Each structure stands twice: as C-alpha cells, then as structure tokens.
Amino acid sequence: MAAYDSETEGLAAAARAALVREIDAEGVWAAEPVWREAFAEVPRHLFVPYYYVAGTRGYERRWGESPDPAARERWVRGAYEDVPLATRLRDGELLSSSSQPSLMARMLVALGVADGDRVLEIGAGTGYNAALLAHRLGDDDLVTTVDVEPEITESARRHLAAAGYRPAVVTGDGARGVPERAPFDRIIATCALPSVPRAWVEQCAEGARILTPVATGLLTLTVRGGGAEGRFLPSAAFFVPLRGVERVRAAGDAGGVPPGALGDELFQFFAELTQGVLGPREAYEVWAREGMPGRERFGVSVGKDGEWVWLDDREGPFVWPLPV
C-alpha cells in the first residue's frame, strides 16, 4: 500500500471534511451523530487506491500513484465525492464498487448498531464500510466481513491494515453467512439479493437486525423466534448483485401497462417484488388501485415455511411469496 505525500494527505483531509459537511447538511446522522466521527476519521482514499470513472470513451482509471500531480489531485478529490466508485471491472462489467458515502451513512444509521454488537457485513468491497463499523465499535473483533472473491478479500484486508483496522475478513459465500463467527447482533449486506438467506436468520441472536438490499429497496428485519420480519425503508438503493445470485427482474408481456408506469421506478420495484406471481398488467392494476404505494408500505416475513412480501399488513389481502 502506497504512502502518500503530505500534499496528498492534506488534500484528502480537506476533501474528507467537505464530504462530512455535505452529509451533515442532509441530516443523515442527526439521530446517531457517532457516525459523523467515523466518516470524519476513516480515510476513504486508502480504500480506493484506484477507481474507474465512466466517460464518453469508456471508463477512465484514476490512480493514486500516477506520476502526474494533476491526475493524483483528481484521484484524491474524486475519492471524497458523494458518489459510488467503480473499483473492479471485468470485460466492461462492474464487479465491485465503493458505495455512495451518504447512502452508506443512511444504512449504518438504519442498522442501529449499539456498543458491543457483533456485526457481519456481506460483501467486503474495498473494506471501507468494515472500517467505519470497526471505528464505531472500537473493537475490530466485533466486525466480520465476507466476500466470495479472494482478490477482493485480500485487497480489503490490505486497505484495512493500511488504515489501522483489522476486523475478520473471510473468503466465502456471503449467502451462507459466517457460522464460525456467529451469533451476530447485526447483519448488513452491501450487495443486492432477491430474498433473505435463511442462514443469516439462523446465525442471528434474538432481537438482531438485518439490513439488506432486496429488489431496489433497503429491507430492515428484526429476528425473533427463529424468524424475521420488517419493512422497507422509503429510499431507493441500487447495488451490484451478490456474486453467484442473479437479481430477479420483471419480464414478459407488458401489454396493458401504461408507458408512464413502465418508466416509474416505484412500479418497477413492485413488479420485481411480485415477479412470477403477478404478471405486469395484473401488478399494475394492484399497484394503481392501492394508490401507487411507495417502498415503505411493503414488508417481508421470513419463516421456516418460506418468505413472504406484503402490502401494509402481513394479515391483509395482499401477500405474495418473495421470489427466490
């Protein structure tokens, strides 16, 4: 891991402070200001020694060790912009990224981490999110991050060590959790899944919380009695799918669906949740009749008999099996 000169570190400190002010202005961590300190202290640029920016001629690689001072400055300033950063590409396909910092902050606040909690992160990425968790908890051993790609876990481990953090970094299938490090009080996924793996629920302590992207939403679940139940947060979230798991996408004949609805992100979310149960036209009729509901009106129940998505009420008329 490169050691950057004092000018670069000075630019990084100023850019990091500006990012914190930007997120602060949105009121993201008003309820949990402890996260402000974590974002102010953890150096994101150490986790993205290079990244890719989309341009008219494809992706431009920005690199912290470029011999061009102007290029190094673009790299360090870009590392602290409130945007997701593409960190791994293969044949033009995005494999891994560093998520948008303000979205990361919203997710960490929603996770409700308390002192002493054992946290499992699904999707190691660059290691930045694990570093934020380790900083918040003040104990590296409370944090576990897992990824199926050895290259990703190895680079995350290097980035974390360079920043002074040493949580458990495990190479394995995130859908299976990390049973040898269980039980967990919190599980957070930074990759998209079509449903909630049963292994996560089984590896949670009673009362634990799970936060995971499902479809294009963020689902928060509380684990009780061997099952889990919760609702989606109102905001949208778009993540790279968990490797080895394909995202379910609405497909088929869209006849009878108004063109405006086909382009409506909330309808697309609903159609994805009910894929294989409702056709596009039937999904639109339900969605329109129920007032074009937003994400926060949907919930999920996970039990031994399967997973169910529901509108407004688990015991109400609109309950469907969650696509798997």
Secondary structure, 3 states (H helix, E strand, C coil): CCCCCHHHHHHHHHHHHHHHHHHHHCCCCCCCCHHHHHHHHCCHHHHCCEEEEEECCEEEEEECCCCCHHHHHHHHHHHCCCCCEEEEEECCEEEEEECCHHHHHHHHHHHCCCCCCCEEEECCCCCHHHHHHHHHHCCHHHEEEEECCHHHHHHHHHHHHHHCCCCEEEECCHHHCCHHHCCEEEEEECCEECCCCHHHHHCEEEEEEEEEEECCEEEEEEEECCEEEEEEEEEECCCCECCCCCCCCCCCCCCCCCHHHHCCHHHHHHHHHCCCCCCHHHHHHHHHHCCCCCHHHEEEEEECCEEEEEECCCCCCCEEECCC
